[in-house]
């Protein structure tokens, strides 16, 4: 087992793609057990033959349709109308818009790309330093996997037997906490450093502006109501909700907003298929790695090691947070979930930790990994959009990372976030 882990780390270190690394690393361990290599494709197809996993390509396609169909722009206008007039309000509006878009997208990278491509240039025009604007989008982009519908939550639920609907509900309050803390931080920093401009707006003008933006975005905002209401109301499953999201985004983009032409559809379908294939390849190869871990009883060994340190649930959660934050620095989110969730979840349940609470903690930890170098996907996206180096991003980003870590501790240890939900 240790050889498989060592080979995996070495492959990561020499920049072999994540999917291939996960597929190559367990081969020596399988051969050492005398298991024929035909077990590799069998395990992959068995893992991908899942009704719940079918939601992933549909949510990816829905996010792509929303990104190009005018939905993101209308949500941005709504965020600007709500708080864009205060000092630092444009940055706060970027977080609000990200939060709105997250409730209909399910992907952190799609959310970051859709909102960042519009808001980063706009923030720069209004006097925000480019690294600060990029840091705002990168840190708030993690809401795409915390607020429902979340693709990583679907994969976590599939692996651990947790209810997808319960995980979706569990992500709402933590998502609101993170969004609120980021907005407050942006407003404080903008006032200290003089970022942005404040506008004089009467209550009547504010109400008219919000009402106008709300009317324009009403059909876009109806999507999370349909998706989440349908799931929680028992009308359809998470996978069926993803299909509904695609149909609704298609109708809005093509026939209502008319911002997607039929000629653009092949390109949208192709890019969505490529993204989905990458995710599913990682899922398939990671299932092989997870199979080897279970073959060598890695979950039981990890459980004994952690319980040897302490059987206190609070200490266990602290150790898990530290481990996941370190792992998130180097490992892609889907791969980390696929490898670690089957190992850690049984230990958490044995200690009496609510499985939904633990699932949200895992997702929030790995979402922070999307904003940390060297492999944070959100950082690469905003660096490309804003044309800044990662080194220039580190100073403003460190403040937002500190806020996110405080949020993580609250989500982990403040029980008031959970009794009302479960």
N, C-alpha and C positions, 0 to 999 in steps of 0.2 A: 504493500500500500504506500509506504514512504517513497518508494522508487517512482510510483506514478505521480505523486505530488511533486517530487523533485524535478522530474522530467517536464511536468506542466509549467512549473516556475521558470525553468530554463528556456522553454519554448516561448513563454511570454517575454522573457528578457531579450530574446533575439528577434522579437517582433513578428513571430509567426502568427497569422490570423487566429482569433480566439477559437473559432469553430474547429479549425484543423488541429490546434493545440489540444483541445479537449478530446478529439478523436484519436490522436497519436499517443498521448501520454498513457492511457490505460492498456495499450497493446502488450507491453512486456509483462504486466501483471496478469493479464488473461492467459498468456502463453505459459507463464510460470505455474498456473493452476491446471494446465492441460485443457483449457476450454478452447474449442475451435473458433477461429476468427469469424465464422459465419454468424456468431452471436452478436457481432457488432451491428450489421444491418438489421438483424431481427430486433435487437433492443431499440434501435433508432425508430424503426417503423412502429413498434409497439407504443413507444412514447408519444409519437406524433399522431397516432390513431386515436384522437381524443376529441369528443364533441366540444368540450370547453375550450380546447386550443384553437378551434376553428374561429373563435372570436377575434384572434390576433390579426389575421389578414384583413378581416372586415373592418376592424377599428382603424387599422393602418390606412386602408382605402378611404374610409370616412374622413379621417384627419386630412388626407391629401385633398379631397374634394372641398373640405371647409377652408383649407389654406388658399385655394385658388378661386373659390366661388364667391368671394365678397363677404363671407361671414366674419373673418378676422377684422376687416376694416370697420364693420359696423359695431363690433364689440369694442374696438379701440375708441371710436367716437363716443360710445356710452361711458367708458372709463374717463375720458377727458371731460365730459359734461359733468360727471359726479365730483371730481376733485382736481381737475386740471387747472383751476383758477387760483389755487393757493400756492404759496411759496414752496417749491419742490413738488407741486401737485402732478406735474407731467411724469415724474418718476413713480409717484404713487399710482397714477393712472395706468402705467405700464404693468404694475403688479396686479391691479384690479382686472385689467384686460386679460392677463395671463391666467388669472383665477377663473374668469368667465370661460375662456377658451379651453381650459383644462377639463371643465365639466362636460365638454362635448367631443374631446379629442382622444384622451387616454394615453398619449405619448409625450414624454418630456422633450425629446428632440424636435418633434413636429411643432409643439407649442413654442419652443425657443426660436425656431426658424421663422414661424409665421409672424410672431409678435416682434421679434428682434429686427427683422428686415424693414419694418415700418418705424418702430419706436426709437431705435438707436440713432438713425439719421435725424429724426425729429428732435430728440433730446439734445443732440449736439448743436442743432440750429438754435435752440433756446438757451444755450450757455452752459450745458452740462459737459464736463470733460468726457472725452470718448471712452477712456477706461472705466470711469464711473458708470456711464450709461450701459456699457457692455456687462459690467458686474451686476447691475440691477436685473438685466434680462436673464443672465446665466443663473443667478441665485433663485429668482422667482420661477424659472422654467421647470424646476423640480416639482412644482405643484402638479405638473402634467401626469405624474405617476402616483401622487398621493390622493388627490381628489378623484372621485369616481367619474366616469369609468376608467379604470387603470389597467393597462395590459399586464404589467408585472404582478398586480394583485390577482389577475386571472390565473397566471402561471403558478403563483404561490398557492392559490387555492386548489389548483389541480394536483399539485404535488403532495399537499398535506391533508387533503380531505376537508379543508375549511370551507364554509359557505361563502360563495362569491358575493352574494347580496350582503351578508354580514360584514365582510371585509370592506365593501364599498361604503356602507354606513359608517364603519369605524374610521374611515379616512376623512370624513367630513369635518369634524371638529379640529383634528390636528391640522388639516389644510387651512382652515380659517385662522387658526392660531398663527401659523407660519406666515400667511399673507398679511395679517394685521401687524405682526412684529416687523416685517420687512417695510411696510408702508410707514410705520412710525419712525423707523430708523432712517429711511430716505428723507422724510420731512425734517427730522432733526439735523441731519448732515447738510441738507440743502440750506437750512437757515443759518447754520454755522459758517459754511463756506460760500454762501451767496449764489448757489446754483439755481438757475431757472428764474422765472419772473412771476410775480403775483399780479392778478388782474382784479380790478374793482367790479364786483358783481352784486347787484341787489338780489334779495331773496326771490323776487318775482322773475328776474332774468334767469336765475339759476334753475328755478322750477320749470320754466319754459324750455330751457336748453336740455334739461334732463328728460322732460317729457318727449321732446322731439327726437332725441337720440334713442330713447326707450321704444318709441313707436317704430323707428327704423330698424332696431335690433330685435324687435319682439319675436319675429319668426325664428331668428337664430337662438334666442333664449328659450324658445319653446322646445328645442331639441333635448336638453338635459331633463326637462320635465317629462317628455315622452319616454326617453330611455330609462331613467331611474324610476319614474313612476310605474312604468310597465314591469320592471324587474321586481320592485318592492311590492307591487300590487298582485304579483303572481300571474300576470298576463303572458309574459314570455321570459325565457332564460337570458343569461348574459350573452350567449352566442346569438340567439335570435334578436336581442337588442342591438347587437353590432350590425346585423343585416338591416334592421329598421333604420339605424343611423346612416348607413350608406344610401338607402333609398331616399331618406329625407334630405340629406346633403345634396344628392343628385338633383332632386326636384327644385330645391332652393337655388343651387348654382346655375342650372341650365334653364329652367322655365320661369322662375320668379325673379331672381336678381339678374339673370341673363349675362353672367360674367364668365361662364364656361361655354365655349363653343364645342360642337360635336367633333370638330377637328382636333381639339385638345385632349379628348378622352383617351385615345390610345396612349399618349405620353403619360397621362395620369395613371392609367392602369398599369403601364409598364414599370414606372417608378415605384408604385405600391407593391407590385409583384416582387421586384428586386429586394425592397426593404423587408417584406414578409419572408422571402426565401432566406435572407441572412438570419433573421430571428429564429426561424424554424430549424435551420441547420445547426445553430447554436443549441437549441433545445434538444435536437436529436443526438448530437455528439456528447452533450453534457449528460444525457441520460445514460450513455455508455460509461462515462466516468463515474456517475453516481452508482451504477450497477457494480463497478469494481469496488467502490468504497463499501457498499453493503456486503459484498462478497468477503471482504477482509474485516467485516464487523467494525468499520470506522465509527458509525454512530454510537455503538456501545462503548468504544474506547474513549471517544470524546466525552460522553456522558460521565464515565468513571473519572476522567481527568477533571472535568469541571466540578463534579460533586465532591471530588477529593479536596478541592480548594475550599468550597463552602456549599452547603445545601440550603443556604438562605436565598430565596427568590430575588431579593433586591441586589445581592452581590452577584448572582448569576446574570441578571440583566445588565449590570455594570460591565461585567466581563464580555458579554455578548456585544454591547455597544462599542467597547474598545476594539474588539476583534473585527467587527463589521466595518468600522470606520477605517481601520488599517487595510482590510481586504478591498474596500471600495476605492482605495487609492490606485490599485493595480489591476482590478478585475472588472470586466464588463458586467452590468447589472443582471442581465438574464443568466449569464453563466454563474454568477455568485448565488442567485436564488436557486438555480437548479442543483447546485452542488451542496449548498449549506442548509437549505430549508428542510430536506428530509433528515438531516443530521441533528439540527438544533431544535426543531419543533417538538419532537417526542420528549426531549429533556425538559423543555419549558412546561409542557403539559403535565409531566410527572411531578413537577414542583408546584403545581396548582395555578400556574399562570394562564390566564384566559387566552385561548388560541388565537382569537381575533386581535386582541391587544398585542400579542407577541408578533403576529403577522404585520400589523401596522408599524411596530417598532423596526422590524427588519426592512420594510419598504422605505421608511423614512431614512434609516441609516444609509441604505444603498442609493437613495435619491441624493443625499449629501455627497456621495461618491461621484455623482455626475457633475459636481461643481468643484472637484478637487483635482489638481494635477497628480500624476502625469497623464492619466487616460480619461479625464472627465469629458464626456461627449459634449456637454453644454458649453464648456470652455472653448473647444475647437470650433463649434458653430459660431459663437459670438466673436471670436477672434477673426474668423473669416468674414463675417458680416461687417464688423467695425474696422477691419484692417489694422488691428493692434496686435502686438506680441503678447504672449502669455506673461512675460516678465512685468510688463507695464500694468497688467491686470491684477497682479497679486496684492498690491497695497490696498486699493479700495475693496477688493474681494475679501480680504482677511476680516474686515469688519462684518460683512454679511455672513461669513462662515461662523464667526463667533456668535452671532444672533441665532443662526440655524442650530448650533450646538446647544445653546440654551433652550431652544424650543424642543430639541430632542430629549433633554433631561426632563422637561415638563411633561412631555408626552409619555415618557417612561414611568415617571414616579408620582405624578399628580393624579390620584384616582378619580377626581371629579369629572374628568373627561370621559369616563367609561360607564359608571353605573346607569346613567340615563339611556345608554344605547343597548345594553345587554341585560 
